[in-house]
């Protein structure tokens, strides 16, 4: 009988430049862009906490100090507002800071998502872990329950294998995603047989696109080490998971809940409007 292994750590690749939001991101990390009154990265960390993960690893780069500062005490600010009604604005972030451990490592060169994840190996060690891309903001399902990462973690506890989140996208959008093909083994759960990174619509094996939520078993690091750079000289996590899927089970799940592509201006505005209405009616 296979020993059941739980998952405790979440990795956040946050070294990217955020060029689609220039000039706003010239001096500010894109992950610190606010959705109403909370930065994208805090939504991501709270989603990881909801999934039962409390050890947060960040793969950062130059100009990303604001992310570490956000999850640290700001003595001057907190002294200034202590005892006032504004102190309540810090309740959520203080809860995050008190509940989690934070570890930061630098990715010295931007060589792809796969390279960023491989950079995090010293943080992770030899255990399964989650990866969350803050650009993809996932809302709580209308029917209730956990957000996307929590759904993946629950599935991992049952199957003990690598799992990726997927959603259906328009056929003409496949060139922006990793796309899977596979066999549906349960409703909305697929055994992955192949993956293609950013295929042209005519070459895409399906319209099931991978979004920024993963649960990875620790052997992914060995697959990444053996994955040659692809387009633009980048190491693609899709290529490493594809190699893994040829040798052992890899699952993909259509998660419940809406995803906002906050890496794009349109998706960012859509998310802001959604959360504003949710908070203020």
N, C-alpha and C positions, 0 to 999 in steps of 0.2 A: 504493500500500500504506500503511495506517495505521501511523503510528509508534507503537511499543509504549511506553507510559508506565508507570513503576512507581509505587508508593505508599509513602510514608515516614512520614506523620503520622497520629496518632489524636487525635480530639477527645472530651473527656469532659465532658458537661454535668452539673455537680454543684452547681448553685445552689439546687435545690429544698429545701423545708423539712422533708420527711420526716414529715408530720403523722400518718401512720398509726402511727408509732412513738413518739408523745408518751406520757409525758414524757421518754423516753430521749433523744430528739433535740432537746430544748429547748436544750441547750448543746453537743451533740455532733453533727457532721454524720452523716447516715444512712449515708453512704458509708464512715464509719469504724467502723460496727458490725462486730464480729468474727464470722467464721465459724471456729469453734474458736480459733485463735491468730493469725489474719491478717485484716485489714480487707477489706471488699468491694472497695474501690478498688484494693488491691494485686492481688487476683485479676484485676481488669480490665486493669491495666497489664501483668501477666505474660502475659495472653492476647494483648494487642497485640504484645508482644515475640515471642511464639511465632509470630505472623503475619509477623514481619520488620519491624515498625514500632518505631522508637526515638525519635521526636520526639513527646512527649506534651503536648497542650494542654488546659488545664482552664478551663472557664467556671464561675467560682465566684460566690459572693455573700457577704453579711454572715454572720459566724459560721462561716466555713469555713476559718479559719486552720489548723486541725489537719491538713487534707489537705496543705497545703504543708509543714508541719512534719514530717509523716510521711516525706516524700521529701527530707529534709534531715538533716544531721548533728546529733545530740544530744550535745554535748560532755560535759555533766555525767554523763548516763547511761552513755555509752560509756567514760568514764574510770573510772566506778565499777565496771563489770563487766569491764574489761580484764584479760585473763589468767585469768579464771575460766571455769568450764564454761558459764556463762550467755551468754558472748560468742557462742557458736555460734548462739544464737537470732536473731542479727542477720544471719546469712549471706545469707539470701534478699533482704532489703531492701537490703543493701549492694550486692549484685549488680545489683539494679534501678537503684539510684542511680548506680552506676558505668557502666551501659550506656546510660542514656537522658538526653535533654535534657527539661527541664520548663519550660513557659511557662504563666503564670496570667493570666487576664483576668476582670474582674468584669462580671456581668450585673446592672445596677442595678435593673431591674424584672423580675418573673417574668411574662413575656408568652408563654410557651409554648416547646416544644422547638425549633420552627422559628426563633424569635427568638434562642434560645440559640446555635444553630448559626450564624446570621447574625452574631452578636456575635463569633464566632471567626474571621471572615474575615481579619482582619489576621494571625492566627497561621498560617493555611493558605496564603494567597496564591492563585496561580492554578495549583493542582495538585489531583489527586484525593486523597481522604483518607477515613479511616474515622471512624465515630462509634460509641462504645460506651457504653451505659447500664449503670452498675455494679449497678443494682437487679436486672438480669437476669444471674444467675450461671450460666454455661454450663460444664458438666463435660466432661472429655475423653471422647470416645466409647469405649464398652466394647470396640469392635473396634480401638481405637488410632487414631493420627493426631491432627491438630490440632483444636482447639476451633472454635467457630462462626466467629469472626472470621477465623481462618486459612483456613477453607474459602471464605469470601467473597472474601478477597484473592486466593486462587489462581484463582477464577473470574473476578475482575476482570482478572487478567493475560491471560486468554484472550479475554475479550469487550470489555474497555475501555469499560464503561458502568456506570451506577448499578445497584447490587444491594442488595436488602434480604433479611434473614433472615426466614423464616416457619416457623410450625408449626401443626398442626391443633389447634383448641381446641373444647371443647363448644359447641354452637349457642347455649346460653343465656349464654355468656361473651363473645360478640362485642362487647358494649357496653363492654368494657374495652380494646379494641384498635383499631388500624387494620387493616382487612380488605381483601384484594386479590381481584380476579378476573383470570383470565388463561388463556393457552393453554400447556399443558405441551409444551415443545419438546424436552426430554430428561427422563429419569427424575428427578423431584423438582426440576426447573428449569422455571420458568414465565416466559413473556413477559407482562408486566403490561399489562392493558388498562384497568383501573380500580382505584381505591382509595377506601374510605370510612372516615372516622374515627369510631370508636365507634358503629357502627350497631346499632339494635335487632335482635334475632334475626330478626324477620320481614322486615327490610330488608337484611340482610347478603347480599352477593353470593356468599359462600362461607363456610367456616369456617377459611380460611387466614389466620392472624393474624400481623401484623408484630411481631417482638420487637426488643429493643434492640441490634441489630447492623446497621450500614449501611456500604456503601462508596459514596461520592458523588463525582461528577465536579464540577469547580469551577463549572460553569454553574448549579449548584443555588443559588448565592448570588443570581443574577439572578432566578431563579424565586421565591425567598423574598422578595426586594424587591417583587415584583409580586403576592404572595399576601396578600389582605386578612385581617384577623383573623377567626377563626371563633368557635366557642362560647367563652364566658367571656372574649372579647376576646383570645384567644391565637392566635398564628401557628402553624399546624400544619405540621409537616414532611410529613405525609401529603398535604396539599393541594398543596404545591409539587411533590412527586414525581409526584402524579397529573397535574398540568399537564405535567410533563416527559414522562411516558409517552405523552401524546397526540401528541408531536412526535418522539420518538426512543426507541430501545430502553431499557427498564428491566426488569431481571430480578429474580425472587424465587426463593430456594432454600430447600428444606426441609433444614436443616442436620442433621448427625448429632451425637448427644450429647444429654444431658438438660439442660433449662433449669429453674432454680429461680427463682420469682418472689419475690425477697427484698425487694420492696416491700410484701409482705404478711406478717403475722405467721406464718401457716401455712407459706408458702414458705420463710421464714427459718429456722423450726424444722426443716423438712424438710432444708434444705441443711446445717444444723449437724449433724444426725444423720448425714447421708450422709458428710460429710467427717470426722467423728469416727470412724466405722466404718472409713473408708478409711485413716486415719492410725494408728488404735490397735487395729483388728481387732474 
